[in-house]
């Protein structure tokens, strides 16, 4: 059976499933929640698959396979059944609607574009309502500029105009590979990737940074020469390692209190500072 036939069969089965009366729905929900009755779960879900199919059809404008949308909605339906509390005075269809929609929307956000969109509640609202609000504004008698449209949508959804403009740009153009050629001239054409602005430092900045690093390392090695053996050990283990030793640990190693270690460290740092300023007076102005 191909996908189209399977979908048609599923739709027919869902549409032919009987509706559940409120009392019967409550009884089935109790049997599933308290006794994990699989037959009760099946009757609840099959009776509400028409709701899943109806909601899936509303998202067809995003260009994703309807079968996949229905499957995602079914997952949301099962999640709703797992969380539903029959003692509350609410119909299962009302409760399940939120879970079905959320499951479908998450699927769309994961698969609509290779570029992941925002996942906050406001960004989701913008993604799923932008086209509808744009179409509503376009029904007016006067032609509105993009700036006016963005302002109206921004106010309606509580997002910035910048976010509206960015989302509108994403929805109005398909994804484009960075490896795609800039023209139709064939393999010799430059790729889009080659025209991206790089955030990497320039070659002269890299060389200058390396020279400065070597110079600073030399100054530090010279300054360390003014320390005695115990001061040097404390500075090396406390300041010149990725994970500096604690005062307690060094105190245990040296047989002194952690407060004494702190005093020696502070004195050593003052000696280092004095040595660096002596050889490099410009540091004082930095």
N, C-alpha and C positions, 0 to 999 in steps of 0.2 A: 504494500500500500504506500503510495507516494505521499508527500507532505500535504498536498492539497486535499487528497481524499481523506487523510487522517484528520485534518482540520474540519472538514465537512462532517465527518462522523461524530467528532467531539461536539460540534455545535448542535447537531441534531439531537444527540443524547442529552445535552444540557437543556435544550429548549423543551424536550419531552418530559423532563424530570418534573414530578409534581411539586407544587408549592407546599410549604409546611405551615400548618396553623400554629398560632402562638404557643398553645399548650403542647403540641407535638414537638415543636422546636425546643421548648424548655426541657421536656422529658429526654430528648436525644442528647442535649447538652449536658444534662446531669449524668446520664449513663456514660458519656465519654469522659467527663471530668472525674467522676468518682470510681468508675469501674474500668476505664480504658477500653470501652466497648468499640471495637473497630467497625462493626456494622453501623453503629450509631454515627461515628465520625464520617463514614462513607455517605450516609444519607444526608448529613448536614452539608457536606462539601458539594455533592452532586446537585443538591437543590439550589446551591448558590453559584454554580458555575456560569449561569446566564449573566450574573452580575459581573463576574470576571471578564467574560467575553464582551459585554457592553462597555466596560471601562477600557479594555484593550483597544477597542475600535476608536476610542476618543484620542488615543495617542498614535494613531497611524501616520499622522503628519510628520513624525520624526524619522520616517523611512526605515524603521526596523521591522524585522519579520513579525507578522501577527502571531504566528505559532509561538515564537519566543516570548512575546508579550503575555500571551495566555499562560504559558508555563510559569513565568515569573509571578503573575497574578495568583496562580494556584498555590505557589509557595506562600504568598502573603495570606491567602485564605486559610491554609493550614496553620500558619502562625497565629492568626486570629482565633482559630478553634482551640489552640493550645492555651491561649491566654484568656479566653472568654469566661466570664463569671456569671453563670445562669441565674444566681440569686439577685442580681441587679435587674431592675425593671427597664430593660432595653432590648430591642430586637437584635438578633445576631447580624442581620444584614447591615444595620446601622453601624455596629461595632466593626464589622469586617471591612467595610468600605475604606476606612483609613489605612488598614494594613495592606489591602490589595493595591491601593493607589501608591503607597510608599514603596512597595516592592517593585512596581513597574517604573516609578520615577528613578529609583536607585539604579535599575537596569539600564535605563536610557542614559543617565549621567555617566555610567561606566562604559557604554558602548557607542554613544552617538558620535563621539570624536576621539581621536587619538590623544588630544590634549585634554587633560582632566580639568573640568570646570570647578567652580567654587562649590563647596559642600555645606555651607552655612544655610540656615533656614531662609534668610533673605536672598541669598544667591539662587537657591532652588526656586523660590517664588519668582524671581526675575527670569530665570531660564524658561519656566513653564508658562508664564503669563505675558511675556513680552509681545509675542506675536498677536495674541488675542487683544491686548490693550492697544497695540498699534493699529489693528484692523478696526477697532471701535472708534478710535480717533479719526481714522481716514474716512469714516462714514459721514462726517460733517460736511457742511456745504463749502467751507473754505479750505484751501490747501494750507496745511501747517508745515512750518519748517522743521528740520530735524531737531533743532535746539528746543523748539516749543514742545515737540513730541517727547523728547527726553525729559524735559522739565515736568510734564504731566505724569509720565510713568514714574519718574523719581519720587514725586509726591505721593502717588498712589501706593507704591510698594515700600517706601521708606528706605530707598537706597540712593547713592549719589548719582548725579548725571554722568560722571565718568564711568561708573559701573554699567549704567544703561547703554552708553555709547559702545563700550567694549563688548558687551554681550550682543548687541545688535550687529556689530561687525562680525562676531563669530558665527551668528546664526545665518547671516546673509552670504557667507562664502564657505566653500568646502575646504577641508584640510588639504594642504599642499606639502609635498615632501621637500625637505631641504636639499635632497639629492637630485631634484628635478632640474632639467636644463632651463636657463633663462630664455632661450628662444627655441625655435623648431629647426635649427640648423644641424641637428644630429649630435653625435657623441663629442664633437669638438667644442660644443657650446659650454660656457661656464655654468656651474651649478649655483643654486641660490645660496648654499652654504658659504661659498667664497665671498659673498658680499655682506655677511654678518659682521657687525662691529665686535671685535674681541676685547674682553676685559683684562686680558693678560698684559703685564707691564711691557713696555717697549724694550728692545735690546739694550739701549744705552742705560735705561733704568735698572735692568738686571745687573749689568756690569758695575754700575755705580753702587748698587746695593751690596754686591759681593765685596767690592773694595772697602766700603764703609764698615762692613762686618769684620773684615780682616783687621782693619785699623782699630776698631773697638776691642777686638779680642786681644790684640797686642797691648793696648793700654791696660786692660784688666789683668793680663799676666804680669805686667810690670808692677802694677799696684799690689798684687797679691804677695809680692816679694817682701813687703814691709811687715807682714804678719808673722808671729811666731808659730811654732808647730801646732799648738792646741787651737789657736785662733783660726789657722788655716783649715784644720780638720772640721771645725764647727761650721765655717763658712761654706766649705765644699759640700758637706752633708745637708746643711740647712737651705742653702741658696743656689747651689750649682748642680742640683740633680732634679730630674723630672718630678719625683715625689720626695720632697724634703723630709728629713727625719724630724721627729717630734722632739721637743725639749726633754721630755721624760726619757725617751730612748737614748738620746745622747748623754744625758746625765748618768744613766746606768752604765753606759760604755766607759765614760771617763771617771766614774766614781765620785761625782759631785751632784749637787742638787740642780733641779731644773731652773731655779732662779739664778743660780750661779752661771749656768749655761747661757741664759738670757743676757746677763751682764757682760759676759765675755763676747757674745755675739754683737751686742750694741757697741762695745768698745772697738771691736774689729771693723765694723761698718764705718765708724768715725775715722779710723785710720785709713781705710780704703778711700773714703771721700777726700780726705786731706791729700793723699798721694795723687789721686786723679786730678784734683784742682791745682796741685803744684805743677804737674807736667802739662795740664791743659786748662789754663785760666779762663778760657771762653766758656767752660762748663758752668761757671758761676752765674753767667747771664742767662743760661738756658732755663 
